[in-house]
Amino acid sequence: THPYYIRGRTSVSVQYSDSGVIHGVGDSTSISVREGDGQIIWENDRAHAKPVGRSVGTAISMVPRSNALISGGVDGMVKAWDLQNGKLKKVIKSDGPAIASVAVSNNSQRIAVGDQSGKVFIWDLESYRELRSIETNSGVINGLAFTREDKFLVSAGNDGLVKIWDISSGALHRTLEGYDDPLMSVAVSMDGRL
């Protein structure tokens, strides 16, 4: 068997590829890419620096219809990896506050990362050029998701608010309230509902 759990390691982020055959696991410092049955394709135990204290671990997101995986870590770095062999393709961001969440647009053209300071950064995935940064005032951004048509980005933070951002302008489109505790993730269904 190929265990998903390894003593002393906590999985922070798990995602399946669009084919459902390969999945990635991000934990405190490493990335593991596995077949659907759990067999390891590649693993990098030093993908990101080791977290200190109660900091976040490694956030990951696979790029739909592509051979790439994006990761963000406590070291503030955002990296692009070859999904098949684990080779580093590009360091997209090299410093700053710890990265808590990573999302890739449905059309595979943009990536978004949320950090512990409450900022969200959006990059063009082809050129790796930063398109926009958004100050959310939400504390740690624990979850991000693009809407189905990639017009909006949804964030979930420690302030217990879900915020919907217009990607083209960076403006706050809508805030959803009613949660008393920090929000740890967010998802958008195929019909566009949160």
Contacts in CASP RR format, 6 or more apart in sequence:
PFRMAT RR
TARGET T0000
AUTHOR 0000-0000-0000
METHOD contacts of the structure
MODEL  1
THPYYIRGRTSVSVQYSDSGVIHGVGDSTSISVREGDGQIIWENDRAHAK
PVGRSVGTAISMVPRSNALISGGVDGMVKAWDLQNGKLKKVIKSDGPAIA
SVAVSNNSQRIAVGDQSGKVFIWDLESYRELRSIETNSGVINGLAFTRED
KFLVSAGNDGLVKIWDISSGALHRTLEGYDDPLMSVAVSMDGRL
2 34 0 8 1.000
2 37 0 8 1.000
2 38 0 8 1.000
2 39 0 8 1.000
2 40 0 8 1.000
4 11 0 8 1.000
4 25 0 8 1.000
4 38 0 8 1.000
5 11 0 8 1.000
9 27 0 8 1.000
9 28 0 8 1.000
9 30 0 8 1.000
10 27 0 8 1.000
10 28 0 8 1.000
11 25 0 8 1.000
11 26 0 8 1.000
11 27 0 8 1.000
12 26 0 8 1.000
12 27 0 8 1.000
12 28 0 8 1.000
12 56 0 8 1.000
12 57 0 8 1.000
12 58 0 8 1.000
12 59 0 8 1.000
13 24 0 8 1.000
13 25 0 8 1.000
13 26 0 8 1.000
13 57 0 8 1.000
13 58 0 8 1.000
13 59 0 8 1.000
13 60 0 8 1.000
13 61 0 8 1.000
13 102 0 8 1.000
14 23 0 8 1.000
14 24 0 8 1.000
14 25 0 8 1.000
14 26 0 8 1.000
15 23 0 8 1.000
15 24 0 8 1.000
15 60 0 8 1.000
15 61 0 8 1.000
15 62 0 8 1.000
16 22 0 8 1.000
16 23 0 8 1.000
16 24 0 8 1.000
16 62 0 8 1.000
17 23 0 8 1.000
17 62 0 8 1.000
17 83 0 8 1.000
18 62 0 8 1.000
18 64 0 8 1.000
18 65 0 8 1.000
20 36 0 8 1.000
21 35 0 8 1.000
21 36 0 8 1.000
22 33 0 8 1.000
22 34 0 8 1.000
22 35 0 8 1.000
22 36 0 8 1.000
22 41 0 8 1.000
22 62 0 8 1.000
22 83 0 8 1.000
23 33 0 8 1.000
23 34 0 8 1.000
23 36 0 8 1.000
23 38 0 8 1.000
24 31 0 8 1.000
24 32 0 8 1.000
24 33 0 8 1.000
24 34 0 8 1.000
24 60 0 8 1.000
24 62 0 8 1.000
24 69 0 8 1.000
25 31 0 8 1.000
25 32 0 8 1.000
25 33 0 8 1.000
25 34 0 8 1.000
25 60 0 8 1.000
26 32 0 8 1.000
26 47 0 8 1.000
26 57 0 8 1.000
26 58 0 8 1.000
26 59 0 8 1.000
26 60 0 8 1.000
26 71 0 8 1.000
27 57 0 8 1.000
27 58 0 8 1.000
28 50 0 8 1.000
28 51 0 8 1.000
28 57 0 8 1.000
28 58 0 8 1.000
28 74 0 8 1.000
29 45 0 8 1.000
29 46 0 8 1.000
29 47 0 8 1.000
29 48 0 8 1.000
29 49 0 8 1.000
29 50 0 8 1.000
29 51 0 8 1.000
29 57 0 8 1.000
29 58 0 8 1.000
30 43 0 8 1.000
30 44 0 8 1.000
30 45 0 8 1.000
30 46 0 8 1.000
30 47 0 8 1.000
30 48 0 8 1.000
30 58 0 8 1.000
31 43 0 8 1.000
31 44 0 8 1.000
31 47 0 8 1.000
31 58 0 8 1.000
31 60 0 8 1.000
31 69 0 8 1.000
31 71 0 8 1.000
31 81 0 8 1.000
32 40 0 8 1.000
32 42 0 8 1.000
32 43 0 8 1.000
33 40 0 8 1.000
33 41 0 8 1.000
33 42 0 8 1.000
33 43 0 8 1.000
33 69 0 8 1.000
33 83 0 8 1.000
33 86 0 8 1.000
34 40 0 8 1.000
34 41 0 8 1.000
35 41 0 8 1.000
41 84 0 8 1.000
42 84 0 8 1.000
42 85 0 8 1.000
42 86 0 8 1.000
44 81 0 8 1.000
44 86 0 8 1.000
47 58 0 8 1.000
47 71 0 8 1.000
47 73 0 8 1.000
47 79 0 8 1.000
47 81 0 8 1.000
48 57 0 8 1.000
48 58 0 8 1.000
48 71 0 8 1.000
48 72 0 8 1.000
48 73 0 8 1.000
48 74 0 8 1.000
48 75 0 8 1.000
48 76 0 8 1.000
48 77 0 8 1.000
48 79 0 8 1.000
49 73 0 8 1.000
49 74 0 8 1.000
49 75 0 8 1.000
49 77 0 8 1.000
50 74 0 8 1.000
51 57 0 8 1.000
51 74 0 8 1.000
51 98 0 8 1.000
52 74 0 8 1.000
55 74 0 8 1.000
55 98 0 8 1.000
55 116 0 8 1.000
56 73 0 8 1.000
56 74 0 8 1.000
56 98 0 8 1.000
56 99 0 8 1.000
56 100 0 8 1.000
56 116 0 8 1.000
56 140 0 8 1.000
57 73 0 8 1.000
57 74 0 8 1.000
57 98 0 8 1.000
58 71 0 8 1.000
58 72 0 8 1.000
58 73 0 8 1.000
58 74 0 8 1.000
59 71 0 8 1.000
59 72 0 8 1.000
59 73 0 8 1.000
59 99 0 8 1.000
59 100 0 8 1.000
59 101 0 8 1.000
59 102 0 8 1.000
59 113 0 8 1.000
60 69 0 8 1.000
60 70 0 8 1.000
60 71 0 8 1.000
60 72 0 8 1.000
60 102 0 8 1.000
61 69 0 8 1.000
61 70 0 8 1.000
61 102 0 8 1.000
61 103 0 8 1.000
61 104 0 8 1.000
61 111 0 8 1.000
62 68 0 8 1.000
62 69 0 8 1.000
62 70 0 8 1.000
62 83 0 8 1.000
62 104 0 8 1.000
63 69 0 8 1.000
63 70 0 8 1.000
63 83 0 8 1.000
63 104 0 8 1.000
63 108 0 8 1.000
63 111 0 8 1.000
63 125 0 8 1.000
64 104 0 8 1.000
64 106 0 8 1.000
64 108 0 8 1.000
65 108 0 8 1.000
66 83 0 8 1.000
66 108 0 8 1.000
67 82 0 8 1.000
67 83 0 8 1.000
67 84 0 8 1.000
68 80 0 8 1.000
68 81 0 8 1.000
68 82 0 8 1.000
68 83 0 8 1.000
68 89 0 8 1.000
69 80 0 8 1.000
69 81 0 8 1.000
69 82 0 8 1.000
69 83 0 8 1.000
69 86 0 8 1.000
70 78 0 8 1.000
70 79 0 8 1.000
70 80 0 8 1.000
70 81 0 8 1.000
70 92 0 8 1.000
70 102 0 8 1.000
70 104 0 8 1.000
70 111 0 8 1.000
71 78 0 8 1.000
71 79 0 8 1.000
71 81 0 8 1.000
71 102 0 8 1.000
72 78 0 8 1.000
72 79 0 8 1.000
72 99 0 8 1.000
72 102 0 8 1.000
72 113 0 8 1.000
73 98 0 8 1.000
73 99 0 8 1.000
74 98 0 8 1.000
74 99 0 8 1.000
75 95 0 8 1.000
75 98 0 8 1.000
76 93 0 8 1.000
76 94 0 8 1.000
76 95 0 8 1.000
76 96 0 8 1.000
76 97 0 8 1.000
76 98 0 8 1.000
76 99 0 8 1.000
76 115 0 8 1.000
77 91 0 8 1.000
77 93 0 8 1.000
77 94 0 8 1.000
77 95 0 8 1.000
77 99 0 8 1.000
78 91 0 8 1.000
78 92 0 8 1.000
78 93 0 8 1.000
78 99 0 8 1.000
78 102 0 8 1.000
78 111 0 8 1.000
78 113 0 8 1.000
78 121 0 8 1.000
78 123 0 8 1.000
79 88 0 8 1.000
79 89 0 8 1.000
79 90 0 8 1.000
79 91 0 8 1.000
79 92 0 8 1.000
80 88 0 8 1.000
80 89 0 8 1.000
80 90 0 8 1.000
80 92 0 8 1.000
80 128 0 8 1.000
81 87 0 8 1.000
81 88 0 8 1.000
81 89 0 8 1.000
82 88 0 8 1.000
82 89 0 8 1.000
90 128 0 8 1.000
92 111 0 8 1.000
92 123 0 8 1.000
92 128 0 8 1.000
93 99 0 8 1.000
93 113 0 8 1.000
93 121 0 8 1.000
96 115 0 8 1.000
97 115 0 8 1.000
97 116 0 8 1.000
97 117 0 8 1.000
97 118 0 8 1.000
97 119 0 8 1.000
98 115 0 8 1.000
98 116 0 8 1.000
99 113 0 8 1.000
99 114 0 8 1.000
99 115 0 8 1.000
99 116 0 8 1.000
100 114 0 8 1.000
100 115 0 8 1.000
100 116 0 8 1.000
100 140 0 8 1.000
100 141 0 8 1.000
100 142 0 8 1.000
100 143 0 8 1.000
101 113 0 8 1.000
101 114 0 8 1.000
101 141 0 8 1.000
101 142 0 8 1.000
101 143 0 8 1.000
101 144 0 8 1.000
102 111 0 8 1.000
102 112 0 8 1.000
102 113 0 8 1.000
102 114 0 8 1.000
102 144 0 8 1.000
103 111 0 8 1.000
103 112 0 8 1.000
103 113 0 8 1.000
103 143 0 8 1.000
103 144 0 8 1.000
103 145 0 8 1.000
103 146 0 8 1.000
103 153 0 8 1.000
104 110 0 8 1.000
104 111 0 8 1.000
104 112 0 8 1.000
104 125 0 8 1.000
104 146 0 8 1.000
105 111 0 8 1.000
105 112 0 8 1.000
105 125 0 8 1.000
105 146 0 8 1.000
105 150 0 8 1.000
106 146 0 8 1.000
106 148 0 8 1.000
106 149 0 8 1.000
106 150 0 8 1.000
107 150 0 8 1.000
108 125 0 8 1.000
109 124 0 8 1.000
109 125 0 8 1.000
109 126 0 8 1.000
109 150 0 8 1.000
110 122 0 8 1.000
110 123 0 8 1.000
110 124 0 8 1.000
110 125 0 8 1.000
110 131 0 8 1.000
110 146 0 8 1.000
110 150 0 8 1.000
110 167 0 8 1.000
111 122 0 8 1.000
111 123 0 8 1.000
111 125 0 8 1.000
112 120 0 8 1.000
112 121 0 8 1.000
112 122 0 8 1.000
112 123 0 8 1.000
112 144 0 8 1.000
112 146 0 8 1.000
112 153 0 8 1.000
113 120 0 8 1.000
113 121 0 8 1.000
113 144 0 8 1.000
114 120 0 8 1.000
114 121 0 8 1.000
114 141 0 8 1.000
114 143 0 8 1.000
114 144 0 8 1.000
114 155 0 8 1.000
115 121 0 8 1.000
115 140 0 8 1.000
115 141 0 8 1.000
116 139 0 8 1.000
116 140 0 8 1.000
116 141 0 8 1.000
117 139 0 8 1.000
118 135 0 8 1.000
118 136 0 8 1.000
118 137 0 8 1.000
118 138 0 8 1.000
118 139 0 8 1.000
118 140 0 8 1.000
118 141 0 8 1.000
118 157 0 8 1.000
119 133 0 8 1.000
119 134 0 8 1.000
119 135 0 8 1.000
119 136 0 8 1.000
119 141 0 8 1.000
120 133 0 8 1.000
120 134 0 8 1.000
120 136 0 8 1.000
120 141 0 8 1.000
120 144 0 8 1.000
120 153 0 8 1.000
120 155 0 8 1.000
120 165 0 8 1.000
121 130 0 8 1.000
121 132 0 8 1.000
121 133 0 8 1.000
121 134 0 8 1.000
122 130 0 8 1.000
122 131 0 8 1.000
122 132 0 8 1.000
122 133 0 8 1.000
122 134 0 8 1.000
122 153 0 8 1.000
122 167 0 8 1.000
123 129 0 8 1.000
123 130 0 8 1.000
123 131 0 8 1.000
124 131 0 8 1.000
132 167 0 8 1.000
132 170 0 8 1.000
134 165 0 8 1.000
134 170 0 8 1.000
136 155 0 8 1.000
136 157 0 8 1.000
136 163 0 8 1.000
136 165 0 8 1.000
137 159 0 8 1.000
138 155 0 8 1.000
138 157 0 8 1.000
138 158 0 8 1.000
138 159 0 8 1.000
138 160 0 8 1.000
138 161 0 8 1.000
138 163 0 8 1.000
139 157 0 8 1.000
139 158 0 8 1.000
139 159 0 8 1.000
140 157 0 8 1.000
140 158 0 8 1.000
140 182 0 8 1.000
141 155 0 8 1.000
141 156 0 8 1.000
141 157 0 8 1.000
142 156 0 8 1.000
142 157 0 8 1.000
142 158 0 8 1.000
142 182 0 8 1.000
142 183 0 8 1.000
142 184 0 8 1.000
142 185 0 8 1.000
143 155 0 8 1.000
143 156 0 8 1.000
143 157 0 8 1.000
143 183 0 8 1.000
143 184 0 8 1.000
143 185 0 8 1.000
143 186 0 8 1.000
144 153 0 8 1.000
144 154 0 8 1.000
144 155 0 8 1.000
144 156 0 8 1.000
144 186 0 8 1.000
145 153 0 8 1.000
145 154 0 8 1.000
145 186 0 8 1.000
145 187 0 8 1.000
145 188 0 8 1.000
146 152 0 8 1.000
146 153 0 8 1.000
146 154 0 8 1.000
146 167 0 8 1.000
146 188 0 8 1.000
147 153 0 8 1.000
147 154 0 8 1.000
147 164 0 8 1.000
147 188 0 8 1.000
147 192 0 8 1.000
148 188 0 8 1.000
148 190 0 8 1.000
148 191 0 8 1.000
148 192 0 8 1.000
150 167 0 8 1.000
151 166 0 8 1.000
151 167 0 8 1.000
151 168 0 8 1.000
152 164 0 8 1.000
152 165 0 8 1.000
152 166 0 8 1.000
152 167 0 8 1.000
152 173 0 8 1.000
153 164 0 8 1.000
153 165 0 8 1.000
153 167 0 8 1.000
154 162 0 8 1.000
154 163 0 8 1.000
154 164 0 8 1.000
154 165 0 8 1.000
154 186 0 8 1.000
154 188 0 8 1.000
154 194 0 8 1.000
155 162 0 8 1.000
155 163 0 8 1.000
155 165 0 8 1.000
155 186 0 8 1.000
156 162 0 8 1.000
156 183 0 8 1.000
156 184 0 8 1.000
156 185 0 8 1.000
156 186 0 8 1.000
157 182 0 8 1.000
157 183 0 8 1.000
158 182 0 8 1.000
158 183 0 8 1.000
159 182 0 8 1.000
160 177 0 8 1.000
160 178 0 8 1.000
160 179 0 8 1.000
160 180 0 8 1.000
160 181 0 8 1.000
160 182 0 8 1.000
160 183 0 8 1.000
161 175 0 8 1.000
161 176 0 8 1.000
161 177 0 8 1.000
161 179 0 8 1.000
161 183 0 8 1.000
162 175 0 8 1.000
162 176 0 8 1.000
162 179 0 8 1.000
162 183 0 8 1.000
162 186 0 8 1.000
162 194 0 8 1.000
163 172 0 8 1.000
163 174 0 8 1.000
163 175 0 8 1.000
163 176 0 8 1.000
164 172 0 8 1.000
164 173 0 8 1.000
164 174 0 8 1.000
164 175 0 8 1.000
164 176 0 8 1.000
165 171 0 8 1.000
165 172 0 8 1.000
165 173 0 8 1.000
166 172 0 8 1.000
166 173 0 8 1.000
176 194 0 8 1.000
186 194 0 8 1.000
187 194 0 8 1.000
188 194 0 8 1.000
END
